Amino acid sequence: MEAPNNSDVSIDSSQKDSDVSIDPKPQVIYRCKKCRRIVASEEQVVPHEPGEGQKCFKWKKRSDNPYKELPQCSSIFVEPMKWMQVVEDGCVQDKLQCLGCKARLGYFNWAGMQCNCGAWINPAFQLHKSRLDECVIFK
């Protein structure tokens, strides 16, 4: 038998390049600012639609300028995780503390809570961005 002729097989150069150059998708993880322990990853973050800002709050909680632009969310909301010991204990609402250094990272409430953008999240496991380091890892 004759060996197959390689000239008969054509490889599309765009297909060849796409197979070789697979860009790794960066993964975001969140660490405790105090002890650098990993507390959450991007997969555990619960996305929410931004609310209508000041209109969503009671009049006592509104700022003086109602025409102010929509605020950025100052917290992330995550799924309940094993390191959240007070959740495992059966509490309805409490503070969330880092398992390593006991720093307060946020709050949780099974009935839900309001983000500073105005959106309601039910149930809410809130971690404050000011208490976390956001790290990007390339895999």
N, C-alpha and C positions, 0 to 999 in steps of 0.2 A: 504494500500500500504506500501511497505517496503521502508525505508530510503535508499538513495544511499550509497554504501560502499565507503568510502574515500580512501581505499587502492587501488581501481581500477584506481583512477586518479593519474597519475604520472606527476610531474612537473620537467622539466629539470633544474638542479641546475644553469647552466650557464645563462639560460633565467631568472631565478628568481633573480640572482645577477645583471643582466643588468638592470632590471626594478627598482631595489631598489637604485642602486648607479649611478644616473645620474649626471655626472660631469657638473657643470655650466660652460658655455663658457665665458671666460673673454671678456669684452667689453672695447675697448680703446676709451677714449674721450680726446679731446684737449682743454686746457684752456689757456686763456691769462696769461702770466707770471706775468704781473703787477697787475691785479685786480682779477685773478682767475675765471673770467667769462667763462662759457663753450661756445666755438666758433664753434666746430665741433665734430662729432663722427665718428667712423670707417666706418659706413654705407655711409657717405657723401664723403669719400675720393675716388677720381678717380684714379684707378691704371694705371700705364703706364709701358711699357717695357723699361728697361734701354737702352740708346743709346750707341753709340760706343765711348763715351768719347771724347778725344781731337780731334779725326778725324772729329767730327760733327761741330766744331767751325771754324770760320774764322781764318786765320793764325795769325791775330793780337791779338786774344783772347786766343790763346793757350799758355800753360806754356812752360818752357824751355825743360822739359823732356817729349818727346812724348811716351816713353815706360812705363810711370807711370801707375799703376793699375787703374782700373775704379773707379771713385769717388762715394761715397755714396750720395744719393740725400739729399740736405740740405733744401728741402722744401717739403710740401705736396700740392697736387692739389685737390680741393674740388668742389662740385657742387655749383652753386649760391644759397645763402640763404637769408632769409628775413632780417637778421641783417646787411647785406651789403647795406647800404642806397644809396651809390653812384651808385650801380648797378640798384637799383630801380628808380633812377633819370634819367636813360637813358644814362649815360656816356659810352663811348666806351672803355676807359682805365683810370685807376686812382689807387690811393692807397687804401688799405683796412684798416680801422681803427676799433679798438675794440669799441663796442657800449657803454661799461661802462666807460672806462678811456681814450678813444681816442688815445691809443697807436697804432702806425703803425704796423700791423701784416703781411702785404704783399702787393701784387699788383694784379690787374686783367686786362685782355686784351681780348676782344672778338675775336680778330684776332689770338690770341695764343701767346705763348712764349716758350722759350727753357729752359729746366731744366738743372742744372749743370752736369747731366749725359749725356747730348747730345740729349735727346728725345724732340720732339716738342709735345706740348699739345694744342689742339684747342677746344673750347675756354679755357682760362687759368684763374683760380682763385687760386693764389699761396699764401700759408701761410708759412712763414719762421719757421722752427723748432726751431731756436734759440729764437724766440719770444713766443713760446708755451711750456706748460708743457704737457707731455703725461701721462695720468693717466689710470690705469687699474682698472676696476670695475668688480667684480664677481657678477653675478645675479643668 
